[in-house]
């Protein structure tokens, strides 16, 4: 297994190095957001998309825009610093656990300390579920990723530094860190990925999320992670496997945060 992602190879021949920080934050944020928000944001998310409804025919080659997005994703995932196995474990949690109530999740996130640890964030995501928490720890190991993911999942915790402290004198996490406005693209991309792994529910993309979840369940978390890993590393992805990649990068939270 690949220990991390260090570069993305664009065809033809040109190798593009990844900028880890942004992709890590986007990845963490995307993973986190995938499991929870979509169903609450739109009743359509409740619809069932069966595995049998997914494409059984060859999927078109990746477009230039999709390849560019793969390069951005490579940077974000590299910044997360997770291995393929760790990514697969977090994805398995998002696919296997019932989606947490979006409002309850936001409330728990808002109650976190100004600069929560990875353990505190994982506990807020899946209270009482030690196995799920352990799978999320590598995704949120970096403080910048945690902060950026919280800014996406619980905007109230990312109030400007000029904002008044909350009752009890607690400053919002992003204000306490004082760097959100200057956060680089790669960190926001990493956070988006991490947020999707937690909640699978980016606002406004419930149908896309439902289709992506159906595809990922059909392939299984380990196989899906391997397909995405090969894509962001510029390696061969089969004609039918491309549908899983296109579904992942088509999720609104990822497409908006990981497109330059």
Buried (B, 14 or more C-beta within 10 A) or exposed (E): EBEBBEBBBBEEEEEBEBBBBBBBBBBBBBBBBBBBBBBBBBEEBEEEBEEEEBEEEEBEEBEEEBBBBBBBBBBBBBBBBBBBBBBBBBBBBBBEBEBBEBEEBBEBBBEBEBBBBBEBBBBBBBEEBEEBBBBBBBBBBBBBBBBBBBBBBBEBBBBEBEEEEBEEEBBBBBBBBEBBEEBBBBBBBBBBBBBBBBBBBBBBBBBBBBBBBBBBBBBBBBBBBBBBBBBBBBEEBEEBBBBBBBBBBBBBBBBBBBBE
